[in-house]
Amino acid sequence: MHAQPEPPAEAEHHHEGDAVEAMAGSHHHHDLHMKWTQARLATAEDRRRADAVVAALRGALGKYRDYRVAIAEGFEPFLPDVRQPHYHFTRKWNGFKAAFGFDPAAPTSLLYRKTGGGYELLGAMYTAPKGYSEQTLDERVPLSVARWHAHVNLCFPPRKADRTHVDWTRFGFKGSIATEAECDRAGGRFYPQVFGWMLHVYPFEQETEQIWAHEPPVH
C-alpha cells in the first residue's frame, strides 16, 4: 500500500524562516542530514527505463526554457528574492499527483539558474512520499542509475528565536546537531525527516552521470 499524499517538497516546511535558511545556501548539505538510496548494479533494463524517463522529461521541458511559460502554467518560484545556487519553480498539483503515481513528464519542480535577463532552465525535480520504500522508488527511476535523497535528523531553532542571532553552524540543514537528545538540550525542534524523497534530473546533459547528478553540472 502506498503512503498518503504529502505536500510538494518546498511546501511541506511550515516555517518560512527555516526554509530561507535551508534554500539560501549551497545544496552541499552536511552529510549528517542527507539520506540516500542504496546504489545497485545496473542492468540493461534499468538503463532502458532510465533513458525513457529522460526522453519523456526532455520532451516536456522544452517549452519551459522560457520561465514565463512555466509561471503561466502554475510553476511558482520558491523564494525568488533570496540568493540561491538554483531556484525551484514548483507546481503543487504535480507534487500532489506524485504521491499517487509517477509521470516522468510532470515533475514537481523545475530547476533554474538566475541570469541577468531572467532564468535559465537547468532541469527538474521529482518527489515521492517520505514513506515510500526503496523498492517503490526503484519502480519510478532505477536506483542503479539515480539515487533519491531525503533531508533527515534536523534541528531547527525555537519558533520565536531571533533568526539574526541563531547559530546556523548548529541548527538547520548544515548544522552540527543531528540527534533529538542534542536538539532538546539546545531548545530546538527536531524533525527525523522534512520533505519527502527527491530526485534532481538534468535531461539536457549528455553523460548519464551528469543527467542524474545531484548538483547541476558546471560548464
Long-range contacts (C-beta under 8 A, 24 or more apart in sequence): 2-99, 2-100, 2-129, 2-132, 2-136, 3-99, 3-129, 3-130, 3-131, 3-132, 4-99, 4-129, 4-131, 5-96, 5-99, 5-100, 5-129, 6-95, 6-99, 6-129, 6-130, 6-196, 7-92, 7-95, 7-96, 8-90, 8-91, 8-92, 8-94, 8-95, 8-96, 8-98, 8-108, 8-109, 8-127, 9-88, 9-90, 9-95, 9-108, 9-109, 9-125, 9-127, 9-195, 9-196, 9-198, 10-78, 10-88, 10-90, 10-109, 11-90, 11-92, 11-95, 12-194, 12-195, 12-196, 13-194, 13-195, 15-156, 15-159, 17-163, 18-156, 18-172, 19-78, 19-79, 20-79, 20-82, 21-163, 21-166, 21-168, 21-171, 21-172, 21-173, 22-151, 22-172, 22-173, 23-78, 23-79, 23-82, 23-84, 23-88, 24-79, 24-82, 24-83, 24-84, 25-173, 25-174, 26-85, 27-85, 27-86, 27-214, 27-215, 28-215, 29-151, 29-173, 29-174, 30-173, 30-174, 30-175, 30-176, 32-153, 32-176, 32-178, 33-151, 33-152, 33-153, 33-154, 33-173, 33-174, 33-175, 33-178, 34-149, 34-150, 34-151, 34-152, 35-149, 35-150, 35-151, 35-152, 35-193, 36-147, 36-148, 36-149, 37-134, 37-137, 37-138, 37-143, 37-147, 37-148, 37-149, 37-197, 38-134, 38-143, 39-143, 39-144, 39-147, 40-138, 40-142, 40-143, 40-144, 41-144, 42-142, 42-144, 42-145, 43-144, 46-142, 46-144, 46-145, 47-142, 47-145, 49-141, 49-142, 50-141, 50-142, 50-145, 50-146, 50-208, 50-212, 52-104, 53-104, 53-141, 53-201, 54-201, 54-203, 54-211, 56-104, 56-105, 57-104, 57-105, 57-107, 57-124, 57-201, 57-203, 58-203, 58-204, 59-105, 60-104, 60-105, 60-106, 60-107, 61-110, 61-121, 61-123, 61-124, 61-203, 61-204, 64-110, 64-121, 65-121, 67-110, 67-112, 67-118, 67-119, 67-121, 68-118, 70-110, 75-109, 75-110, 77-112, 78-109, 84-114, 85-113, 85-215, 86-111, 86-112, 86-113, 86-122, 86-216, 87-111, 87-112, 87-113, 87-114, 87-119, 88-125, 95-127, 98-126, 98-127, 98-128, 99-128, 99-129, 102-126, 102-128, 102-139, 102-140, 107-201, 111-200, 111-202, 111-216, 113-216, 121-204, 122-202, 122-204, 122-216, 123-200, 123-201, 123-202, 123-203, 123-204, 123-216, 124-200, 124-201, 124-203, 125-198, 125-199, 125-200, 125-201, 126-198, 126-199, 126-201, 127-195, 127-196, 127-197, 127-198, 127-199, 128-196, 128-197, 128-198, 128-199, 129-196, 129-197, 130-193, 130-195, 130-196, 130-197, 132-196, 132-197, 137-197, 141-199, 145-208, 145-212, 146-199, 146-201, 146-212, 147-199, 147-212, 147-214, 148-197, 148-198, 148-199, 149-197, 149-198, 149-199, 149-214, 150-193, 150-195, 150-196, 150-197, 150-198, 151-193, 151-194, 151-195, 152-192, 152-193, 153-178, 153-179, 153-190, 153-192, 153-193, 154-190, 154-191, 154-193, 154-194, 155-182, 155-183, 155-186, 155-188, 155-189, 155-190, 155-191, 156-188, 156-189, 156-191, 157-187, 157-188, 157-189, 158-187, 158-188, 158-189, 159-189
